[in-house]
Amino acid sequence: MQRRDLIALTGALFVVLLVAGFIIGGDTPDGDAAGVKVVSYYKDNEAQNVVAIILIALSTVPLLFFASTLRERVRVALPGRSVIPNFILLAGGLGAAGLLGAGVIHLALTDLADEIRPQAAQALNALDNDSWIAFAPPVAMLVLGGSLAAIRGTLLPKWLGWVGVVLFVLQFTPAGFFAAVLALIWLIVVSVLLYLQGDTEPGVPGQSAAVAPPS
């Protein structure tokens, strides 16, 4: 019997919270900005940056739920034993850890920029600008894991899998930013598809509820 599971939509919720956090955070100083400019920006925009940090930190909760859900769906759908489900779960965990780590740096800037030397604020700002490396590659790995599962199994459309593989590769090129944006859209599409398919039918290995025979 097919059963829709709202937890599958946590992938879309993750993207919404993450994007909202970055939009509210606004245009922060460049990595090479002078310390005085960094201090001035964070002193004048403390409230909005606190909200941004909270939203981004909260986004890690649905991210972990989604990675866990995708892992379980893939584990049941793929024939035989595969490392892909565990790869998906680890990628989600690394992505959440990376977002929280980047949030720590941004919180230090927001909370202490006007209480430390401008040179220290400048150094933290440089780290903050490059902190994307802590979470963008893991999220790309999550997309890769889901894409490989789509190519090897029937849980997701194969074309969606090939699109995800291309997006993964492009994120390590000069077109990385645009590929990352499209990868977030990819996660939303997968999240909605998993919800529409319904939860995995208990006791029927290798089949999802959408294709399992009626009980």
N, C-alpha and C positions, 0 to 999 in steps of 0.2 A: 504494500500500500504506500503510495507516494505521500510524503510529508514535507511540507515546506519548512525550512529552518532559517529563522531570521539571522542566526549567527553567520550565515554565509554572506550576509550584507555588510559584515564588519570590514571587508576590504574596501568597499565604497566609503564607509564611515571614516576609515583611516585617511583616505585621500582628502575627503572634505575637511577634516580637522587639520591636516598637515598644510593644505593649501591656504586655509583660512589663517593659520598661524603665520605663514610667510607673508600673506597680503597685509595683515594687520601690523606685522613687524616693520613693513615699509622698506624704504631704500636706505640701508645702513651705510656708514662711511666705508669708502674703499680700503683695501688692505694696506695701502701706502699713505693713508690720510695722516695728517699731523696729529700729535697727541692732544693738542688743545682743541682741535675740531672734534675729535672722538669724545672727549669729556663733555663738550658743549652739546653734542647731539644726544648723548644718553641722559644728560641732566634734563634736557628739554622734552624728551620723549620716553620718560621712564614708564608711565602707565601703560602705553600701548605695547611696549616691549615686554612688560610683565604678562599682559594678556596673551601675547604671541607665544611666550615661553610655556605658559600653562596649556594652551591649545596643542602645541607640538608635543609636550610631555604626555598629554592625554591621548594623543594619536597612537602612542605605542601600545596602548591597551587593545584597541581593535586590531592593530597590526598583528599582535601575538595571537589573538583569537582567530584571525583570518588565516595566518600561516598554519595554525594547528588544524583548522577545518580543512584547508586545502590538502594538507599532509594526509589526513584521514581519508578524504575522498580519493586521492591518488593511490594510497596504499591499497584500497579495496578495488579500484578500477584497473590497476596495472596487473597484467598476468605475471605470475611467478614472483620471485623476490627481486627487489630493486632498491638502490640507494637513493633514488630520487625523492621519495617521501621525507626521509631524514634530512636530505639536502635542503628541501623547502623549509622545514622547521628551523634548521640552523640559520638559514638566510634571514628568516623573519626575526629570529632572536638577535642576530648581529645587527640587523637594521634598527631594532628597538634600542639596543645598547648604544649604537652610534648616535641616534637622535637624542638620547638622554645625555650622552657625553657632550654633544654639541650644545645642548641646552645649558649645561653647567658653565661652559665658557661664556655663553651669552648672558646668563644670569649674573655672573661675576662682573661683566661690563655694565649691565643695567643697574646693579645694586651698589657697585663700588667705584664707578668711573670718576665720580667727583671727589672721592676720598683717597685716591692713590695718585702717585705722580703721573703726569701726562705721558712719560715714556713707558710706564707700565701699562697704561690704558692703550697706548699705541700697539704694544706687543700683543696684548690680549685681542685687540681688534684684528690684527694680522692673523692670529690663530682662528678667530671667529670666521673670517672670510674664507679660510681654507678648511673649515670643519666639515664641509659637505663630503669630504672623502671618507668620513666615518660612517655615513649612512647611505649615500647614493649607490656605491657599489653593492652593498648587501641587498638593497631593494632591487637592483638590477639582477642580482643572483636569484632572488625570489621569482622574478619574472622568467628568468631562464629555467628554473626548476619546473614551474608550471607549464612552460612552453614545451619542454622535453616530454613531460607527462602527456601533453596534448598530442604530440607527434607519435608517441609510442602506444597510446591507448585510445579509448573512445570517450573519455570523460568530457573533453572539450574538442571543438572543431580543429582539425589539423592545420587549417590555414591560420588560425589564431596562434597556434604554436610556432609556425614559421615566422609570423610577424613578430612574435615575442623574441625569437632568436636574433632577428635582424636588429631589433631595438636594443637588445643586450650589447651587441657588437658596436652599434653606433654610439652608445654611451661612453665609449672609450676613444672617441674621435673628436675633432673640433665641433661636430654637430651634437655633442653630448647633452647640452642643455635641452635642446628640442626633443631629443630621443627620450630624455628623462620625463619630460612633460607627457609625451605620448605613452610612456610606460605606465604612468599613473592612470591614464585613460584605459590602458590595457587591464589594469587591476580592477577598475570599476566594471568593465565589461565581464571579466571572469567572475567577479563577485555576484553580479546580477544573474549570470548564467547558472552558477551553482545554486543560487536561490530558486530559480525557476525549475531546475531539474528536480529539486526535492532532496531530502536527506537519503543517505545510503540505506538500502534495505537490509536489515539485520539478517545475518545467517546466509547471505548470498554473496560469496566472495567473487570479486571480479566484475560485479555489476553495480550500477547506480540505480537509485530508485526510479529514475526516469525510464530505464530500459529493462528493469527487472520484471519478470512475469507476475501477473496479479496473484495475490494470495487467496 
